[in-house]
Amino acid sequence: MMNNILTLLLVVVSTVGGSAFAATSLLTVSDEQAGHLGVRLNQPQPVDNHPLGRAPAQVVLPPDNEYLVSARQAGLVETLAVSPGSPVTKGDIMAVLQSPSLLELERTLLDAASEFGLSRARLERDRVLLAEGLIARMRWLETQSQQQKAGAALEMARQTLIASGLTLAEVNRLESDHRLDSRWTVRSPLTGVVLERQVVTGQRVELLAPLFRVANLSTLWLDVSVPQERLGEMARGDRIQLENPEATARIIQVGQVIDSDSQTVLVRAVLEQGNPNLRPGMNVNVRLLHNSRERLFSLPLAALFTHESTRYVFVKTPAGYEARAVAVVGEEPHRVVIHHGLSGGESVVVAGVAALKAAWLETGEEK
């Protein structure tokens, strides 16, 4: 059998033109000869990406999805309605505080509302007197100025109460019924989950003291520590795969600073297809994927051969078999991923490569 193959190789070599190899690396072999050599063809399979390696990562919250609820008034915690892990909707009651300082702000609002009412009445009175010629225009202008100042004071008192934690509806109700209330209701600023509760019932808190930490978990990020040697292969829009639990993420930011201790760079990705078991603070392992801007193709490993440090595959063309140089991005146990040298649709030799290589090298030696 071996003698027959060698004979076929000699026949193949004798049929190749003297300048073909140097010009195009083309090997002329008939279909019958290829069949005797055991040549079998296959088309490369397009792939979207290829694993580059693994890296540690941590699940984190986007800054816009996390909120620290603080005390807008100093006071005493009277009631707590939620605990860590509780789901909340925007506007839900989280706690009630007794705040004597809130009474002073409410009284200021009522005083400002009363003064504004009086100034408006004075302005109307002076408008009538001015029309009848009983007062000078200057007096009417002074009254108008006082009414505008009273309006500004009233609006400032309203906004101060809103900034202090009251809703607009609560401010309007206070103006209408004139009932002071020292209780401040703490409401959730967003829909999400309570991550932390930092007070207990009966505790006295100062102004701006932290009360709760609330987060919207609908969007999560991954902070991945990528080895510096892989930095050039990472780009915005590339995909990352989580191994356990399974999920996928898309890179939105590639760091510009190398950590001097670990020699890694921070790559941030947003989870696209997540797992309900993922939580902020979790440490996970991810697979880094090569997402080439060129097309990637997968072939059986047997299709690849090396000559003088260059890797080739044989591509079937109408004129014969072309030894085409390719760039390999990675290898798997039985397959190889190529990102340069193929355009898709070619017929590549996946069996009988050794015999074709021997004939191809023989033509080179003759040359």
C-alpha atoms as a printed R data frame, in Angstrom:
    type eleno elety resid chain resno       x       y       z
1   ATOM     1    CA   MET     A     1   0.000   0.000   0.000
2   ATOM     2    CA   MET     A     2   2.795   2.414   0.900
3   ATOM     3    CA   ASN     A     3   4.528   1.727  -2.435
4   ATOM     4    CA   ASN     A     4   1.308   2.576  -4.266
5   ATOM     5    CA   ILE     A     5   0.987   5.916  -2.422
6   ATOM     6    CA   LEU     A     6   4.600   6.793  -3.193
7   ATOM     7    CA   THR     A     7   4.023   5.972  -6.841
8   ATOM     8    CA   LEU     A     8   0.975   8.249  -6.867
9   ATOM     9    CA   LEU     A     9   2.976  11.061  -5.287
10  ATOM    10    CA   LEU     A    10   5.580  10.770  -8.024
11  ATOM    11    CA   VAL     A    11   2.849  10.979 -10.601
12  ATOM    12    CA   VAL     A    12   1.414  14.073  -8.899
13  ATOM    13    CA   VAL     A    13   4.808  15.754  -8.843
14  ATOM    14    CA   SER     A    14   5.422  15.026 -12.486
15  ATOM    15    CA   THR     A    15   2.156  16.740 -13.452
16  ATOM    16    CA   VAL     A    16   2.949  20.068 -11.755
17  ATOM    17    CA   GLY     A    17   4.298  22.901 -13.902
18  ATOM    18    CA   GLY     A    18   7.733  24.184 -12.977
19  ATOM    19    CA   SER     A    19   6.616  27.696 -11.977
20  ATOM    20    CA   ALA     A    20   3.265  26.918 -10.313
21  ATOM    21    CA   PHE     A    21   4.587  26.413  -6.781
22  ATOM    22    CA   ALA     A    22   6.668  29.553  -6.700
23  ATOM    23    CA   ALA     A    23   3.826  31.671  -8.057
24  ATOM    24    CA   THR     A    24   0.691  30.352  -6.369
25  ATOM    25    CA   SER     A    25   1.667  27.359  -4.166
26  ATOM    26    CA   LEU     A    26  -0.728  25.359  -6.353
27  ATOM    27    CA   LEU     A    27  -0.636  21.586  -6.527
28  ATOM    28    CA   THR     A    28  -2.260  20.040  -9.596
29  ATOM    29    CA   VAL     A    29  -3.920  16.732  -8.711
30  ATOM    30    CA   SER     A    30  -6.714  15.009 -10.598
31  ATOM    31    CA   ASP     A    31  -9.842  13.859  -8.814
32  ATOM    32    CA   GLU     A    32  -8.829  10.250  -9.409
33  ATOM    33    CA   GLN     A    33  -5.389  10.807  -7.911
34  ATOM    34    CA   ALA     A    34  -6.952  12.670  -4.940
35  ATOM    35    CA   GLY     A    35  -9.280   9.745  -4.355
36  ATOM    36    CA   HIS     A    36  -6.375   7.295  -4.268
37  ATOM    37    CA   LEU     A    37  -4.579   9.580  -1.790
38  ATOM    38    CA   GLY     A    38  -7.590   9.539   0.536
39  ATOM    39    CA   VAL     A    39  -8.304  13.232   0.076
40  ATOM    40    CA   ARG     A    40 -11.577  14.305   1.668
41  ATOM    41    CA   LEU     A    41 -13.021  17.822   1.616
42  ATOM    42    CA   ASN     A    42 -15.109  19.817   4.034
43  ATOM    43    CA   GLN     A    43 -16.279  23.422   4.293
44  ATOM    44    CA   PRO     A    44 -15.111  25.538   7.267
45  ATOM    45    CA   GLN     A    45 -17.803  26.311   9.810
46  ATOM    46    CA   PRO     A    46 -18.270  30.000  10.699
47  ATOM    47    CA   VAL     A    47 -18.107  30.777  14.426
48  ATOM    48    CA   ASP     A    48 -18.882  33.986  16.300
49  ATOM    49    CA   ASN     A    49 -16.076  33.788  18.838
50  ATOM    50    CA   HIS     A    50 -13.460  31.609  20.421
51  ATOM    51    CA   PRO     A    51 -12.498  31.192  24.106
52  ATOM    52    CA   LEU     A    52  -9.212  32.882  24.995
53  ATOM    53    CA   GLY     A    53  -9.019  31.826  28.621
54  ATOM    54    CA   ARG     A    54 -10.562  32.360  32.036
55  ATOM    55    CA   ALA     A    55 -10.493  35.299  34.426
56  ATOM    56    CA   PRO     A    56 -11.968  36.179  37.835
57  ATOM    57    CA   ALA     A    57 -14.814  38.698  38.016
58  ATOM    58    CA   GLN     A    58 -17.182  40.261  40.517
59  ATOM    59    CA   VAL     A    59 -20.847  41.142  40.108
60  ATOM    60    CA   VAL     A    60 -21.403  44.844  40.857
61  ATOM    61    CA   LEU     A    61 -24.228  47.366  40.662
62  ATOM    62    CA   PRO     A    62 -24.304  50.242  38.157
63  ATOM    63    CA   PRO     A    63 -24.075  53.560  40.046
64  ATOM    64    CA   ASP     A    64 -27.495  54.681  38.799
65  ATOM    65    CA   ASN     A    65 -29.159  51.549  40.208
66  ATOM    66    CA   GLU     A    66 -28.076  52.039  43.821
67  ATOM    67    CA   TYR     A    67 -29.477  54.594  46.258
68  ATOM    68    CA   LEU     A    68 -28.556  55.486  49.824
69  ATOM    69    CA   VAL     A    69 -31.623  56.661  51.729
70  ATOM    70    CA   SER     A    70 -30.524  59.170  54.368
71  ATOM    71    CA   ALA     A    71 -32.311  61.143  57.054
72  ATOM    72    CA   ARG     A    72 -33.493  64.466  55.689
73  ATOM    73    CA   GLN     A    73 -34.371  65.517  59.231
74  ATOM    74    CA   ALA     A    74 -32.886  64.730  62.604
75  ATOM    75    CA   GLY     A    75 -35.296  62.702  64.703
76  ATOM    76    CA   LEU     A    76 -36.289  59.479  66.430
77  ATOM    77    CA   VAL     A    77 -37.026  56.275  64.492
78  ATOM    78    CA   GLU     A    78 -40.634  55.448  65.359
79  ATOM    79    CA   THR     A    79 -41.441  52.652  62.888
80  ATOM    80    CA   LEU     A    80 -39.508  50.399  60.491
81  ATOM    81    CA   ALA     A    81 -41.493  48.805  57.666
82  ATOM    82    CA   VAL     A    82 -38.777  46.943  55.729
83  ATOM    83    CA   SER     A    83 -35.723  44.813  56.385
84  ATOM    84    CA   PRO     A    84 -32.759  43.662  54.245
85  ATOM    85    CA   GLY     A    85 -33.963  41.598  51.302
86  ATOM    86    CA   SER     A    86 -37.433  43.153  51.235
87  ATOM    87    CA   PRO     A    87 -38.705  44.066  47.751
88  ATOM    88    CA   VAL     A    88 -39.936  47.650  47.483
89  ATOM    89    CA   THR     A    89 -41.740  49.765  44.913
90  ATOM    90    CA   LYS     A    90 -40.993  53.416  44.367
91  ATOM    91    CA   GLY     A    91 -42.956  55.390  46.966
92  ATOM    92    CA   ASP     A    92 -43.389  52.516  49.434
93  ATOM    93    CA   ILE     A    93 -43.128  53.446  53.120
94  ATOM    94    CA   MET     A    94 -39.847  52.273  54.626
95  ATOM    95    CA   ALA     A    95 -39.856  54.005  58.012
96  ATOM    96    CA   VAL     A    96 -41.452  56.793  60.061
97  ATOM    97    CA   LEU     A    97 -39.405  59.315  62.069
98  ATOM    98    CA   GLN     A    98 -40.518  61.755  64.751
99  ATOM    99    CA   SER     A    99 -38.765  65.048  63.989
100 ATOM   100    CA   PRO     A   100 -39.327  68.205  66.104
101 ATOM   101    CA   SER     A   101 -37.345  70.230  63.555
102 ATOM   102    CA   LEU     A   102 -39.961  69.326  60.949
103 ATOM   103    CA   LEU     A   103 -42.561  71.253  62.990
104 ATOM   104    CA   GLU     A   104 -40.524  74.434  62.649
105 ATOM   105    CA   LEU     A   105 -40.366  74.061  58.871
106 ATOM   106    CA   GLU     A   106 -44.106  73.432  58.713
107 ATOM   107    CA   ARG     A   107 -44.795  76.504  60.842
108 ATOM   108    CA   THR     A   108 -42.588  78.573  58.545
109 ATOM   109    CA   LEU     A   109 -44.660  77.409  55.577
110 ATOM   110    CA   LEU     A   110 -47.936  78.337  57.257
111 ATOM   111    CA   ASP     A   111 -46.582  81.760  58.234
112 ATOM   112    CA   ALA     A   112 -45.411  82.326  54.649
113 ATOM   113    CA   ALA     A   113 -48.795  81.238  53.280
114 ATOM   114    CA   SER     A   114 -50.597  83.621  55.660
115 ATOM   115    CA   GLU     A   115 -48.335  86.524  54.746
116 ATOM   116    CA   PHE     A   116 -48.816  85.810  51.049
117 ATOM   117    CA   GLY     A   117 -52.587  85.872  51.488
118 ATOM   118    CA   LEU     A   118 -52.420  89.232  53.269
119 ATOM   119    CA   SER     A   119 -50.080  90.723  50.661
120 ATOM   120    CA   ARG     A   120 -52.389  89.610  47.886
121 ATOM   121    CA   ALA     A   121 -55.344  91.263  49.640
122 ATOM   122    CA   ARG     A   122 -53.360  94.491  50.097
123 ATOM   123    CA   LEU     A   123 -52.408  94.465  46.428
124 ATOM   124    CA   GLU     A   124 -56.047  94.108  45.383
125 ATOM   125    CA   ARG     A   125 -57.083  96.883  47.748
126 ATOM   126    CA   ASP     A   126 -54.407  99.284  46.447
127 ATOM   127    CA   ARG     A   127 -55.296  98.424  42.869
128 ATOM   128    CA   VAL     A   128 -58.840  99.675  43.493
129 ATOM   129    CA   LEU     A   129 -57.615 102.774  45.308
130 ATOM   130    CA   LEU     A   130 -55.179 103.534  42.493
131 ATOM   131    CA   ALA     A   131 -57.963 103.255  39.930
132 ATOM   132    CA   GLU     A   132 -60.052 105.740  41.944
133 ATOM   133    CA   GLY     A   133 -57.085 108.112  42.252
134 ATOM   134    CA   LEU     A   134 -56.954 107.873  46.015
135 ATOM   135    CA   ILE     A   135 -53.321 106.737  46.283
136 ATOM   136    CA   ALA     A   136 -50.111 107.472  44.418
137 ATOM   137    CA   ARG     A   137 -48.812 104.967  41.890
138 ATOM   138    CA   MET     A   138 -45.625 104.613  43.955
139 ATOM   139    CA   ARG     A   139 -47.595 103.152  46.861
140 ATOM   140    CA   TRP     A   140 -49.208 100.594  44.559
141 ATOM   141    CA   LEU     A   141 -45.779  99.608  43.240
142 ATOM   142    CA   GLU     A   142 -44.476  99.159  46.793
143 ATOM   143    CA   THR     A   143 -47.450  96.950  47.652
144 ATOM   144    CA   GLN     A   144 -46.858  94.924  44.486
145 ATOM   145    CA   SER     A   145 -43.197  94.436  45.434
146 ATOM   146    CA   GLN     A   146 -44.189  93.231  48.915
147 ATOM   147    CA   GLN     A   147 -46.627  90.742  47.390
148 ATOM   148    CA   GLN     A   148 -43.906  89.356  45.108
149 ATOM   149    CA   LYS     A   149 -41.530  88.958  48.060
150 ATOM   150    CA   ALA     A   150 -44.229  87.142  50.010
151 ATOM   151    CA   GLY     A   151 -44.780  84.802  47.043
152 ATOM   152    CA   ALA     A   152 -41.078  84.037  46.838
153 ATOM   153    CA   ALA     A   153 -40.942  83.326  50.589
154 ATOM   154    CA   LEU     A   154 -43.907  80.970  50.280
155 ATOM   155    CA   GLU     A   155 -42.314  79.074  47.393
156 ATOM   156    CA   MET     A   156 -39.039  78.780  49.317
157 ATOM   157    CA   ALA     A   157 -40.891  77.350  52.327
158 ATOM   158    CA   ARG     A   158 -42.614  74.811  50.068
159 ATOM   159    CA   GLN     A   159 -39.367  73.702  48.403
160 ATOM   160    CA   THR     A   160 -37.615  73.472  51.776
161 ATOM   161    CA   LEU     A   161 -40.241  71.018  52.998
162 ATOM   162    CA   ILE     A   162 -40.035  68.985  49.797
163 ATOM   163    CA   ALA     A   163 -36.239  68.862  50.137
164 ATOM   164    CA   SER     A   164 -36.758  67.758  53.736
165 ATOM   165    CA   GLY     A   165 -38.689  64.671  52.670
166 ATOM   166    CA   LEU     A   166 -42.325  65.701  52.303
167 ATOM   167    CA   THR     A   167 -44.174  65.056  49.069
168 ATOM   168    CA   LEU     A   168 -45.916  67.800  47.132
169 ATOM   169    CA   ALA     A   169 -49.280  66.294  48.128
170 ATOM   170    CA   GLU     A   170 -48.306  66.466  51.805
171 ATOM   171    CA   VAL     A   171 -47.235  70.106  51.443
172 ATOM   172    CA   ASN     A   172 -50.520  71.029  49.736
173 ATOM   173    CA   ARG     A   173 -52.486  69.231  52.431
174 ATOM   174    CA   LEU     A   174 -50.605  71.144  55.126
175 ATOM   175    CA   GLU     A   175 -51.486  74.460  53.451
176 ATOM   176    CA   SER     A   176 -55.144  73.509  53.210
177 ATOM   177    CA   ASP     A   177 -55.815  72.032  56.663
178 ATOM   178    CA   HIS     A   178 -53.079  73.848  58.697
179 ATOM   179    CA   ARG     A   179 -52.391  70.733  60.809
180 ATOM   180    CA   LEU     A   180 -48.792  70.376  61.965
181 ATOM   181    CA   ASP     A   181 -47.306  66.870  62.050
182 ATOM   182    CA   SER     A   182 -43.875  65.986  63.404
183 ATOM   183    CA   ARG     A   183 -43.814  62.596  61.674
184 ATOM   184    CA   TRP     A   184 -41.663  62.242  58.572
185 ATOM   185    CA   THR     A   185 -42.450  59.258  56.354
186 ATOM   186    CA   VAL     A   186 -39.403  57.736  54.646
187 ATOM   187    CA   ARG     A   187 -40.328  56.387  51.203
188 ATOM   188    CA   SER     A   188 -38.404  54.235  48.736
189 ATOM   189    CA   PRO     A   189 -36.807  56.315  45.947
190 ATOM   190    CA   LEU     A   190 -36.910  53.430  43.454
191 ATOM   191    CA   THR     A   191 -38.282  49.991  42.717
192 ATOM   192    CA   GLY     A   192 -35.888  47.298  43.835
193 ATOM   193    CA   VAL     A   193 -34.606  45.469  46.895
194 ATOM   194    CA   VAL     A   194 -33.447  46.672  50.304
195 ATOM   195    CA   LEU     A   195 -29.768  45.731  50.608
196 ATOM   196    CA   GLU     A   196 -29.021  47.218  54.034
197 ATOM   197    CA   ARG     A   197 -30.853  48.697  56.996
198 ATOM   198    CA   GLN     A   198 -28.638  50.803  59.203
199 ATOM   199    CA   VAL     A   199 -31.018  51.867  61.991
200 ATOM   200    CA   VAL     A   200 -33.282  50.230  64.577
201 ATOM   201    CA   THR     A   201 -36.561  51.304  66.137
202 ATOM   202    CA   GLY     A   202 -36.079  53.879  68.875
203 ATOM   203    CA   GLN     A   203 -32.718  55.082  67.551
204 ATOM   204    CA   ARG     A   204 -32.090  58.805  67.327
205 ATOM   205    CA   VAL     A   205 -30.538  59.853  64.025
206 ATOM   206    CA   GLU     A   206 -28.899  63.069  62.972
207 ATOM   207    CA   LEU     A   207 -29.459  65.014  59.785
208 ATOM   208    CA   LEU     A   208 -28.204  63.069  56.692
209 ATOM   209    CA   ALA     A   209 -27.530  59.913  58.714
210 ATOM   210    CA   PRO     A   210 -27.733  56.790  56.458
211 ATOM   211    CA   LEU     A   211 -30.916  54.754  56.940
212 ATOM   212    CA   PHE     A   212 -31.198  52.224  54.087
213 ATOM   213    CA   ARG     A   213 -29.379  51.107  50.957
214 ATOM   214    CA   VAL     A   214 -31.737  50.217  48.107
215 ATOM   215    CA   ALA     A   215 -30.859  48.822  44.676
216 ATOM   216    CA   ASN     A   216 -32.537  47.982  41.410
217 ATOM   217    CA   LEU     A   217 -31.197  44.546  40.420
218 ATOM   218    CA   SER     A   218 -32.661  44.531  36.909
219 ATOM   219    CA   THR     A   219 -29.244  45.510  35.484
220 ATOM   220    CA   LEU     A   220 -25.935  44.164  36.802
221 ATOM   221    CA   TRP     A   221 -22.325  44.717  35.773
222 ATOM   222    CA   LEU     A   222 -19.258  42.485  35.812
223 ATOM   223    CA   ASP     A   223 -15.849  43.820  36.840
224 ATOM   224    CA   VAL     A   224 -13.394  41.423  35.190
225 ATOM   225    CA   SER     A   225  -9.658  41.292  35.946
226 ATOM   226    CA   VAL     A   226  -8.141  40.574  32.528
227 ATOM   227    CA   PRO     A   227  -4.431  39.645  32.214
228 ATOM   228    CA   GLN     A   228  -2.495  42.416  30.536
229 ATOM   229    CA   GLU     A   229  -1.360  40.150  27.692
230 ATOM   230    CA   ARG     A   230  -5.019  39.764  26.654
231 ATOM   231    CA   LEU     A   231  -5.730  43.488  26.702
232 ATOM   232    CA   GLY     A   232  -5.256  43.925  22.952
233 ATOM   233    CA   GLU     A   233  -7.917  41.293  22.270
234 ATOM   234    CA   MET     A   234 -10.608  43.022  24.359
235 ATOM   235    CA   ALA     A   235 -12.879  45.657  22.812
236 ATOM   236    CA   ARG     A   236 -16.211  47.292  23.538
237 ATOM   237    CA   GLY     A   237 -19.078  45.166  22.302
238 ATOM   238    CA   ASP     A   238 -17.247  41.843  22.763
239 ATOM   239    CA   ARG     A   239 -18.979  39.076  24.701
240 ATOM   240    CA   ILE     A   240 -18.002  37.371  27.949
241 ATOM   241    CA   GLN     A   241 -19.453  34.106  29.245
242 ATOM   242    CA   LEU     A   242 -20.045  33.221  32.891
243 ATOM   243    CA   GLU     A   243 -19.469  29.587  33.732
244 ATOM   244    CA   ASN     A   244 -21.367  29.047  36.976
245 ATOM   245    CA   PRO     A   245 -24.042  30.294  37.053
246 ATOM   246    CA   GLU     A   246 -24.362  30.488  33.286
247 ATOM   247    CA   ALA     A   247 -24.891  33.948  31.769
248 ATOM   248    CA   THR     A   248 -23.526  36.206  29.037
249 ATOM   249    CA   ALA     A   249 -22.277  39.792  29.228
250 ATOM   250    CA   ARG     A   250 -21.223  42.526  26.796
251 ATOM   251    CA   ILE     A   251 -18.097  44.646  27.346
252 ATOM   252    CA   ILE     A   252 -18.933  48.339  27.812
253 ATOM   253    CA   GLN     A   253 -15.589  49.624  29.109
254 ATOM   254    CA   VAL     A   254 -11.921  48.610  28.908
255 ATOM   255    CA   GLY     A   255  -9.720  50.121  31.615
256 ATOM   256    CA   GLN     A   256  -6.677  52.202  30.801
257 ATOM   257    CA   VAL     A   257  -4.613  51.452  33.931
258 ATOM   258    CA   ILE     A   258  -2.742  48.224  34.753
259 ATOM   259    CA   ASP     A   259  -2.874  47.076  38.369
260 ATOM   260    CA   SER     A   260   0.756  47.007  39.507
261 ATOM   261    CA   ASP     A   261   0.235  44.069  41.891
262 ATOM   262    CA   SER     A   262  -1.818  41.680  39.768
263 ATOM   263    CA   GLN     A   263  -0.763  42.966  36.318
264 ATOM   264    CA   THR     A   264  -4.393  42.918  35.225
265 ATOM   265    CA   VAL     A   265  -6.695  45.537  33.742
266 ATOM   266    CA   LEU     A   266 -10.308  46.162  34.729
267 ATOM   267    CA   VAL     A   267 -12.787  45.287  31.984
268 ATOM   268    CA   ARG     A   268 -16.420  46.150  32.716
269 ATOM   269    CA   ALA     A   269 -19.333  44.305  31.095
270 ATOM   270    CA   VAL     A   270 -23.105  44.514  31.406
271 ATOM   271    CA   LEU     A   271 -25.030  41.273  31.889
272 ATOM   272    CA   GLU     A   272 -27.391  40.677  28.979
273 ATOM   273    CA   GLN     A   273 -28.771  37.218  29.589
274 ATOM   274    CA   GLY     A   274 -28.549  36.821  33.308
275 ATOM   275    CA   ASN     A   275 -29.287  34.269  35.941
276 ATOM   276    CA   PRO     A   276 -31.718  35.054  38.785
277 ATOM   277    CA   ASN     A   277 -29.163  33.689  41.240
278 ATOM   278    CA   LEU     A   278 -26.603  36.397  40.457
279 ATOM   279    CA   ARG     A   279 -26.225  38.952  43.251
280 ATOM   280    CA   PRO     A   280 -24.048  42.042  43.740
281 ATOM   281    CA   GLY     A   281 -20.775  41.149  45.427
282 ATOM   282    CA   MET     A   282 -20.600  37.587  44.036
283 ATOM   283    CA   ASN     A   283 -17.199  36.389  42.814
284 ATOM   284    CA   VAL     A   284 -17.480  34.389  39.589
285 ATOM   285    CA   ASN     A   285 -15.279  32.938  36.860
286 ATOM   286    CA   VAL     A   286 -15.735  34.030  33.250
287 ATOM   287    CA   ARG     A   287 -14.528  32.866  29.853
288 ATOM   288    CA   LEU     A   288 -12.877  35.507  27.715
289 ATOM   289    CA   LEU     A   289 -13.940  35.226  24.087
290 ATOM   290    CA   HIS     A   290 -12.048  36.280  20.977
291 ATOM   291    CA   ASN     A   291 -14.574  38.377  19.042
292 ATOM   292    CA   SER     A   292 -12.589  39.180  15.917
293 ATOM   293    CA   ARG     A   293 -13.798  41.910  13.594
294 ATOM   294    CA   GLU     A   294 -12.807  39.457  10.849
295 ATOM   295    CA   ARG     A   295 -14.725  36.250  10.259
296 ATOM   296    CA   LEU     A   296 -13.801  33.185  12.300
297 ATOM   297    CA   PHE     A   297 -13.919  29.630  10.957
298 ATOM   298    CA   SER     A   298 -13.640  26.241  12.617
299 ATOM   299    CA   LEU     A   299 -11.944  23.258  10.929
300 ATOM   300    CA   PRO     A   300 -10.870  19.778  12.007
301 ATOM   301    CA   LEU     A   301  -7.364  19.919  13.455
302 ATOM   302    CA   ALA     A   302  -6.234  17.383  10.826
303 ATOM   303    CA   ALA     A   303  -6.726  20.004   8.090
304 ATOM   304    CA   LEU     A   304  -3.851  22.112   9.433
305 ATOM   305    CA   PHE     A   305  -0.184  21.559   8.648
306 ATOM   306    CA   THR     A   306   2.991  23.559   9.314
307 ATOM   307    CA   HIS     A   307   5.921  24.346   7.095
308 ATOM   308    CA   GLU     A   308   8.805  26.614   8.075
309 ATOM   309    CA   SER     A   309   6.852  28.059  11.022
310 ATOM   310    CA   THR     A   310   3.901  28.975   8.800
311 ATOM   311    CA   ARG     A   311   0.577  27.189   9.122
312 ATOM   312    CA   TYR     A   312  -1.360  26.155   6.038
313 ATOM   313    CA   VAL     A   313  -4.468  24.394   4.826
314 ATOM   314    CA   PHE     A   314  -5.121  22.956   1.358
315 ATOM   315    CA   VAL     A   315  -8.021  24.643  -0.435
316 ATOM   316    CA   LYS     A   316  -9.617  22.961  -3.463
317 ATOM   317    CA   THR     A   317  -9.713  25.280  -6.489
318 ATOM   318    CA   PRO     A   318 -10.676  24.637 -10.128
319 ATOM   319    CA   ALA     A   319  -6.956  24.470 -10.974
320 ATOM   320    CA   GLY     A   320  -5.958  22.117  -8.163
321 ATOM   321    CA   TYR     A   321  -5.115  22.349  -4.471
322 ATOM   322    CA   GLU     A   322  -3.800  25.634  -3.116
323 ATOM   323    CA   ALA     A   323  -1.606  25.624   0.006
324 ATOM   324    CA   ARG     A   324  -3.005  28.701   1.726
325 ATOM   325    CA   ALA     A   325  -1.373  30.324   4.742
326 ATOM   326    CA   VAL     A   326  -3.777  30.890   7.645
327 ATOM   327    CA   ALA     A   327  -3.678  32.579  11.051
328 ATOM   328    CA   VAL     A   328  -4.865  30.480  13.970
329 ATOM   329    CA   VAL     A   329  -6.588  32.116  16.936
330 ATOM   330    CA   GLY     A   330  -6.972  28.976  19.022
331 ATOM   331    CA   GLU     A   331  -7.092  25.214  19.139
332 ATOM   332    CA   GLU     A   332  -9.515  22.786  20.766
333 ATOM   333    CA   PRO     A   333  -9.023  19.050  21.309
334 ATOM   334    CA   HIS     A   334 -10.084  18.123  17.765
335 ATOM   335    CA   ARG     A   335 -10.665  21.420  15.979
336 ATOM   336    CA   VAL     A   336  -8.844  24.639  15.146
337 ATOM   337    CA   VAL     A   337 -10.236  28.188  14.852
338 ATOM   338    CA   ILE     A   338  -8.896  30.395  12.034
339 ATOM   339    CA   HIS     A   339  -9.364  34.150  11.781
340 ATOM   340    CA   HIS     A   340  -7.342  34.953   8.648
341 ATOM   341    CA   GLY     A   341  -6.816  33.193   5.331
342 ATOM   342    CA   LEU     A   342 -10.350  31.941   4.633
343 ATOM   343    CA   SER     A   343 -13.375  33.856   3.417
344 ATOM   344    CA   GLY     A   344 -16.005  31.144   3.766
345 ATOM   345    CA   GLY     A   345 -17.440  28.721   1.239
346 ATOM   346    CA   GLU     A   346 -14.104  27.144   0.317
347 ATOM   347    CA   SER     A   347 -13.616  23.388   0.187
348 ATOM   348    CA   VAL     A   348 -10.747  22.536   2.531
349 ATOM   349    CA   VAL     A   349  -8.875  19.247   2.649
350 ATOM   350    CA   VAL     A   350  -9.515  17.516   5.995
351 ATOM   351    CA   ALA     A   351  -8.112  14.034   5.144
352 ATOM   352    CA   GLY     A   352  -5.133  13.056   3.008
353 ATOM   353    CA   VAL     A   353  -3.281  16.210   4.052
354 ATOM   354    CA   ALA     A   354   0.018  14.389   4.712
355 ATOM   355    CA   ALA     A   355   0.097  12.938   1.210
356 ATOM   356    CA   LEU     A   356  -0.667  16.301  -0.412
357 ATOM   357    CA   LYS     A   357   1.930  18.007   1.760
358 ATOM   358    CA   ALA     A   358   4.596  15.507   0.687
359 ATOM   359    CA   ALA     A   359   3.771  16.135  -2.972
360 ATOM   360    CA   TRP     A   360   3.689  19.902  -2.418
361 ATOM   361    CA   LEU     A   361   7.117  19.862  -0.726
362 ATOM   362    CA   GLU     A   362   8.502  17.680  -3.503
363 ATOM   363    CA   THR     A   363   7.476  20.264  -6.089
364 ATOM   364    CA   GLY     A   364   9.235  22.911  -4.015
365 ATOM   365    CA   GLU     A   365  12.428  20.867  -3.934
366 ATOM   366    CA   GLU     A   366  12.302  20.353  -7.695
367 ATOM   367    CA   LYS     A   367  11.871  24.070  -8.076
